[in-house]
Amino acid sequence: MQRIKKGDTVEVIAGKDLGDRGEVVTVILRENRVVVDGVNVMKKHQKAQQAGRQQVQSQILEFNGPIHLSNVMLVCPSCEKATRVGYRFKEDGTKTRFCKKCNSDIK
């Protein structure tokens, strides 16, 4: 079970975007990275191209770059604080995540 999943709200704890919060858009498991909405915004300059008869204008694209998992911390939905994640088993045998600060379950 992953500590951080797609759709979770996380807070950046290291790097240039320190303190920013956002929702996880993508989790890249092989590289231990996550893409967070509004964090680590990068720019890519794209040349003008000829596509058949149409010409695509040159432009500057902005996109969210990936950030390492160790630089983000999950924000608990109930206490609204950045917290560590713990695991526990319920009576029916399912494994769930829980907040180590307020001891409540995380969806």
PyMOL commands that set and color helices and strands:
alter all, ss='L'
color gray80, all
select helices_A, chain A and resi 69-71
alter helices_A, ss='H'
color red, helices_A
select strands_A, chain A and resi 9-12+21-28+33-36+41-46+49-51+54-56+59-64+66-68+72-75+82-83+85-89+95-99+105-106
alter strands_A, ss='S'
color yellow, strands_A
deselect
rebuild
show_as cartoon
